[in-house]
Amino acid sequence: MADAMAAALDDTDRLVQLAAVYGLALRDDERCVEAARRLSPPQRGSLEEEGYLDEVWRYEWRRDQR
């Protein structure tokens, strides 16, 4: 499942890429970090994009707390 999401990072649709980043972050997959950096910053005023990218921050917090 995570490999399918990682493959979606190359999709041309930004929303698909963001959903893939979000899914990887939920699965504690390190690939979400670099992908989120490539997609940042969120489009202005897009709460949806902010929510997807915030999950990467939560992943990093969980990772660093170990």
PyMOL commands that set and color helices and strands:
alter all, ss='L'
color gray80, all
select helices_A, chain A and resi 2-8+14-26+31-39+47-65
alter helices_A, ss='H'
color red, helices_A
deselect
rebuild
show_as cartoon
